[in-house]
C-alpha cells in the first residue's frame, strides 16, 4: 500500500488535484452541510421553496454536464478545470450577500454552472493514474482527499454551535471563496494537460458524445440505471437530512457533525483497501456491498433516536462509502475506487469526459423533480420522505446483482 501511495502521488497532476481538493473541502464544510438550516433559520425560506431552490441548482448543473465533457475533450482538461472553480468564487460571494431566498437563486445557478468542470476533473484523474493498478490508485486518491471530511463535519458543527447558524455560514462562505480562488490559481500553474492536440481536434463536436451514448449498453447501461435510481433517492432526501436531524431527532449541529465524522472517518482508510480488493478480486463485490448498506443513510435517522445507536449506524454508512460503490457518500459522480475503476475498464481514455458527462446528465435529468418532491413530502410527513428514499435506493441492489459484470483486464 505504501508503494501505491508513492506511485500515485509522484504524479504532479494527482498531487496538485489532491491538495487543492482537500483545501476546497475544508472550507466547503463550513457552510454547505448547514445550508438548508441557514435558508430556514436566517432567510425564513419555506420548506417547499428549499426544495425548489435545490431543483433549480440540479437543473442548472444538468445543463452543463454534457457540454462540460464535450468542452474538456475539445479544448483540454486543464482549461476547464481552472475555469469551473473560478465561477464558484463569484457564486459564493453572491450567496454571502443574499438577504432573502430570492437573492440566493443567481448564486445557486452560477454554482451549478461551475460543475461543467466535473467530467474533465474525473477524466484527468483517471488518465493520470497508473493503468495496471487503477482500483488501488483511485482508492489512494480518494483516501487522501477525504481526510478533511473526517474532521470537518464535527468541527463545523461545533463552530456553528458557538457562532450561530447565520454568522457561521456567512463567514464560511467568505473563507470558501478565498480557498477556491487559491485552488484555481494553483491548478492553473501546476496542472499538465493529458490530451494531445490531435485527440482534442478529432473528438470535438456533439457527434462524438452521441456516439459515446451509444456505448451505454450492457454493464454501462446497468450502472447508469443504478446511478439514476440512487441519484433520485439521494437528491430527494439529502437536503432534508440535516433538517430532520435538527428538528425531528433533536440533534445539535455538533452531534450531527460528529455522525458525519464517524462515517467519513471509517470510509477514508477503506478507500485504499477497497481499491486493492477491487483490483485483486473484482469491482462488483465492492459495489454490491456499498449499495446494500446505502439505504441505512436515511433509515438510521428514521428509526433511531438514541445518539449511541446513531453512531453505530453511521459506522455502517462509513463502510458503504469506503467500499467505493459510487453513492453520494462514495464520491457521487466521481464514484469510489471500484465504481470509477469499472467505468475506466469499459471506456477508452478519449471518451471518458463525454461518457461521464453523459451519465451525469442523464442521472440529473431523471432526478430533476426529486428535491421539490422531497420538500413536498417533508412538509406532508418527514418520516414518509426518509422511508420512501430508503426504499427507492434499495431498488438498485437487484440491478447490480443481475446486470453489472466484471470486464476482462490484461
N, C-alpha and C positions, 0 to 999 in steps of 0.2 A: 504493500500500500504506500509506503514511503517513496518507493521508486516511481509509482504512478503520480504521486503529488509532485515530485521533482520534474517529471517529464511534462506534465500538463502546464505547470506554472513557469516553466522555462520559455514558453511561448509568449512573446510580448503582447500579442493581441489578447490572450486569455488573462494575463496579468493585469493589463490595463482595464479590460472589461470587468474583471473581478473586483479590483479595488474601487473603481468608480461606482459599481453596482452596490457594493457594501456601503459606500458613502450615501448613495441615494436612499437605501432602505433605513439607515439610521435616522435620517431626518424625516422621511416619509412617515415613519411610525409615530412621530409626534402629533400627527393630525389625522391621517387617513382612517385609522381604526375607529376614531371617535367622530367622524364627520357627520354621521346621521344624528348622533346626540347633539352635535353643535347646531345642525339645522333645526332640530326640535326645540332645544333649550334657548338658544340665542336669537335665532331668526324666526322663531314661532311658526315653523312650517308644518302644516297639516300632514298627517302620515300618508295620505293619498298623493300629495304633492311630492313628498320624499320619493315615493315610487315613480312618479312621473319624471322627476329630475334624473333618477337612475336610468330610466328608459331613454331619455334624451342623450345621456352620456353613452349608453350602449349603442344607440342608433348612429351617433357621430363616429364612434370607434369602428363600427362595422363598415361604414362608407369608405374608410381609409385603409383597411387591412389589405385588401387585394391590390389597390393602387400602390400601396407601400411596398408590397412584394414585387410588383412589376418594376417600380422605380428602382428598387435595390438591385434587381438583376440587370437593369438598363444602365444606370449611372454609377453603380458600385455601392457596396455595403457601407463603407466608411462615411460617405457624404450623408446618407440617410440617417445613420446612427448619430451623427453630430447634430443634424438639423432637428430631428424629432424632439430630443430632450430640451433643446433651446426654447421650443414653444412652451414647455412646461414651466419655465421661469415666468413668462408673461401670464400664463394661466393661474399660477399660484398667487401672483400679485393681484389679479382680478378677484379671486376668491377672498383674499385678505381684505380688500377694500369694500366688499359687498356688505350691505347693511339690511338687505331683505332677500328673500329667496328668489325674487325676480332678477336681482342683480347678480345672482350666482350663476344663472344659465350660461352667459357668454364664457365664463371661466371653465365651466364643466365641458362645454363644447370644444374649446381650444385644447383642454387637457386630453380630451378624447382624440382630437385630430393628431396630437403628438404621438399617438400609438401607431402611426404609419411606419415607425421605425421597428416595430416588433418583429415582423418577418425577417428583416435584414439582421437584426440583433441575433435571432435564433440561428439563422443560416451561417453567420460569421463564426459563431461559437462552434457549430458543427464542423465547419471547414477548417478550423484552427486546431482541432483536437486530433490525436493520433487515431487513424482508422482501425488499427488492429486491436485496440482496447477501448472502443468507443463508449461502451456502457460504463466501464470503470472511470474513464475520463470525464464523462458527464457527471458521474457521482462525485468525483473530486471537485469539479467546478461548483456543483450545487452545494456541497458541504461547506466550502469556504465562503461562498457568497451568502449563505443562510446564517452565518454567525450573528449578524446584527439582529436577526429575527428571534434569536434565542432570548436575548436580554431586553430588547427594546419594548416589547409589549408591556411588561411589568414596570419598566422604568417610566414609560409614557403614562401608564395608568396611575402610578404614584404621583407623577408630575402634575397630572390633571386634578388629582385629589387635593394637591397643595394649592395650585394656581386657580382652579376653577375651569370649567369646560370652555367658556368664551375666551378669556385671556390666553389659556394654554394652547388652544387650537390656532389662534391668530399668531402667536409667537412661533409656533411650529411651522406655519405656512411661510413666514418670513425666513426662518432658518433653512427651510426646504428650498426656497428659491435660490438662496446663496449656494447651497450644496449642489443643486442641479446645474447651475451655471459653471461651477468649478468642474463638475464631471464632464460636461460638454467640451470645455476647453481642453481638458486632459486627453479626451478621446481624439479631438482634432489634431493634437500634437503628436500622439503616440501610436494610434492605430495604423495598421498596414492593410491595404486593400487585398482581398483574396481572389477576386475575379479579374481575369485578364481583359484587355481591351477587346480582343476578338470574341470572347464569351459574352461580354456585355452587348456588343453590337448585334451578335447573332440571335440574342434572346429577347430583344425588346419587343414592345407592342402587346396588344391584347390577344393575338392569335396564340402565342406561346402559353399563357395561363389557361386558355380554353383547352389546349391540348393537354396541359398538366391536369386539368379537371377530369379529363377522360381516363387518367391514370387511377382515379379513385374507385377502384374495384377490389374485390377480394378483401384482404386484411385491411387495406387502407380505407375502404368503404365502411367496414365494420368499426374501425377506430373513429371514423368521422361520426357514425351513429352514436357511439359511446360518448364522444365529446359533445355532441348536440344535446343528448338527453341529460348528461351530467351538468353541462353548462346551463341548461334551462333551470334545473333544480337549484343549482348554486346561486344563480343570479336572482332567482325568486326569493331566496331566503337570506342571502349574505348581508344585505344592507340592514336587515332587521334583527340579526343575531345579537349584536351588542345592545340594541334597544330592548329586546326580550330579556336579556340577562340583567339589564339595569332596572327595568320597571317591573317585570313579572317575577323573575327569580329573586331579585333584590340584591344582586351583587354590586359591590363598589367597582369603580374603574380599576382600582389596584387589583382586586380579586379577578376580574375578567381578564386583565392584562396578564396575570400570573397563569391563568389557564392557557393563554396563547403561548406563553413562555415555556410551559411544560410540554405542550405539543411540539413546538419547534425545537426545544432542547433535545427531545428524543429523536426527532426526524433528522436533524442535522448530521450526527455521526453515522446514521444509517445510509445516507446518500452514497458514500463511497463504497460501503459494504454491499449495498444493493446493486451498485454498478458492477462490482466484481461478480456477484451472483448472476446478474443478467448476462454477462459475458460468458460465464462458465456453464450455467445450467439453463439459460433461456430467458427471454424478455417476458414471456406471457405469464409465468407463475408470479412474478413480482407485480405485474399489472392486475392480475386477478385478486391477489390478497389486498392490494390497495383499494380496489373498487369494492371489495366485500366489507371493508371496515369504513368506507366512506360515509354511509348513512348515519353513523354514530355522531357525526358533527352536530346535526340538528336534534337527533333523538336524545342525546345526553341532556341538553337543556330542557327538552320537553318532559322527560321522565324523572330527572334527578333534582333534588333541592338541597341535599347535604353537600357542602363545598368539598369535603374529602372525597365523596363519590364522584363529583365532577372532575376532580384532579385525576382520579384513576381513569375515567372515561377519556379525558383529553390525552392521557398517555397512549391509549389505543389509537386515537386520532393522529398522534405524532408518528406512530408506527406506519399508518397508512400513507402519510405524506412522505416519510423516509424511503418507503419502498418504490417510490417513483412511478406511480400509476397514472400520472397526468391530471389529477384533480387540481382544483384551485390551490389547495394547500401543498400539492406536489409540484407546483410550478406553473399552473394554469396552462396557457397555450404552449409555453416553453416545455412543459411536461417535466417529469423526473427522469432519472437516468434510463430506466427500462423503456419508458414511453418514447422518449426522444431518440434513443438508440434504435428502436424498431422502425421509426419513421426514416431515419438515416439509412437503415438497411434496405428500405423499399424505394427511396427516391434518390436519383443521381444528384450530385452537388449543384449543377447548373439550374435545376428545377426546384431546389428546396425553398428558396424565397417565395416563389409563386405558389407552390403546393401548400406551404404553411400559411401563407396569406389567404389562399382559397378556403382552407379548412377553418381558419379563424372567422372568415366572413360568413361562411355557411352556418357555423355554430352560432354566431351572433345574430344572424337573421332570424333563426328559429326562436332564439331567446329574447327577441325584441319586446314582447309583451310581458316577459317574466317579472321584471321589477315592479311594474304597475300592478300586475296581478298579485304580487307579494304584498304591496301596500293595501290593496283591497281586502285580501284575506286577513292581514294583520288587524285591520280596522274591524273586520267582521268577527274574527276569533283568532288570536295569536297562536293558540295551540293547534288549530287546524292548519295553519301555514307550515309549521315545523313538521307536523305529521305527514302532510302531503309532499313536502320537499324530500323527506327521507324515503318515502315510497317511490317517488319518481327516480331518485338516484339508484335505488336498489334494482331498477329495471335494466341497468347496464350489465349486471352480472351474467345473465344468460347469453347476451351478445358476445361477451368476451369468451365465455366457455365454448360457444358453438362456432364462432366465426373468426376470431383473431388467432392467427397462426404464425409460428416462427418462420423466418426466412433463412435459406442456406447462406452460410458465411464461409469465406475462404479461410 
